[in-house]
Amino acid sequence: MAEETLNDLSQLAGAAEVSATPAEPKLDDLGRAYATGRRKGAVARVWIKPGSGKVTVNGREIENYFVRPVLQMIVNQPFGHVEREGQFDVMATVTGGGLSGQAGALRHGLSRALVNFEPALRGVLKSGGFLTRDARVVERKKYGKAKARRSFQFSKR
């Protein structure tokens, strides 16, 4: 009986090694990887392909769309984390939310597209927190309040 279980275990170990092979890249006919990123009310559709590092957002250069350097840094964080700066051309369409939410959505979409293009990067991006969708959204306004939690000013007289 002990030999039977050892054989079963060795067969299971062999099956686990086969399933541990790296995933295949998910590319379209043009050799691009696609992913969707979300943050607050913003949604970003992102395509990446090997290139010179050109980033286009809604048909405009990243410097013209995200004027604040902090937002440009947020967008480029995934490339820096996996040491792939300037190796991919990015084409993205972003809708909804404000500029900060759009930058976060683009960062999320870029990270997911990198994983689709190069599945071996998943562990590095996941440990950096780039693949987790930030679920925080604005709290709704309640009746009887000035804002979500702020009360109207109290008047003694």
N, C-alpha and C positions, 0 to 999 in steps of 0.2 A: 504494500500500500504506500510506503514511503517513497519507493522508486517511482510509482505512478504519479504522485504529486510533484516530484522533482522534474519528471519529464514534462508534465503539464506546465510547470513554471518556466522551464527552458523554452518551451514552444511560445509561451506568452511573451517572454523577453525578446525572442526573435521577431514576433509580430510587432512589438513596441518599437524596435529599431527600424522596421520598415516604415511605420507611420511617422517616425520622427524626421523623415527627410524634409528638407526645406520646401516651402510652398512655391508654386510657380508664379511668376510675375503676371499681373492682370493688365494687359496692354490692348489698346484698340488697333485698328488697321493701320493707323498712322504712327504707331510706336509710342503712343502717349498713355500715361496712367491717369485715371480720373478718380476724384473723390469729392465728397460733400462735407463741408465743415459748418458748424453752427455755434453761435454764441449770442446770448440775450435774444434779440429779435432778428438778428442778421443770419443770412444763409449765404455761403460761398460755394460756388461750383468751380473746381480747380482741375486743370489739366497740366501735367508736367511732361517734358521730354528732354533728352540730353541736348545741351546747348551751351551758350556762353554766359548764362546767368541773367538774362533779360526777364524782368517781371512786369507783366501787363495786367492792370486791373481795370475792368470795364472799358477797355480800349485806350487807356492812358498809362503812361509810365508810373511806377510806384512813387517816384519823387513828386509827381504832380497830383496823384490821388491822395496819398497819405503824406501830407506836408510836414507834420510833426515828426521829428527824428525818432521819438519814442515808439510811435506806431510802426515805422519802418523797421525798427529793431525787433519789435514783437513778431512781425511777419517773417523776418529772416532767422528767428531763433531755431527752428527745426534744422535748417541747413547747417548752422554753426554747431549744433549739438552732435550731428552725425558726420561733421567735417566734410561737407559736400558744397561749400560755398562756390558759386560761379560755375557749377557743373550742369545745372538744369535751367531750361527756359520755362517760365510759368505763365499761363494764360488763365485768368480768373474772371468770373462775373460774380459780383456781390450785390445783394439786395437787402433791404430792411435794416432797421436799427440805426445807430449812429456810427461815427467813424471808429470809436473804440471797440464796439461790438463787431464791426466789420473786420477790423484787424485781427481780433481774436478768432473770428470764424475762418478767416483766411489762413491763420496759423494752424488751426485744427484740420482744415481741408488739406493743407500742404503736407502735414504729418501723415495723414491717412493715404495721400497719393504717393508719398515716398515709400510707405509700406507696400502699396500695390505694385510699385515699380521695382523695389528691392526688398523682398520679404525678410531678409536677414537683418534689416534695421529695426524690426518690430520691437525687440527686447530693449534696445537702447532708447528708442522713442517712448516706449511704455514706462520705463524706469524714470525718464525725465518728466513724465506727466503730460506729454503732448498728445496722446491718443484719447485722453479722458475728456469728454464733453463737459464744459463748465455749466452746470444746470441752474446757476443762480440767475434769476430774472427779477425785474422790478416788482415790488410788492404793490398790490392794487390799493386804490384809495377806498376808505370805508366811509359810510354815511355818518354824519355827525362829527366828522373830523375834517381838519383843514387839508391834511395830506393822508398818507397811509397810517401814520401813528400820531402826528402832531395835532394837538387839540387847538381849538380857537382860543384866543387870548381871553383870560378870565377878567371880568369887570366886577369889582366889588360894588360899585354904585352905578 
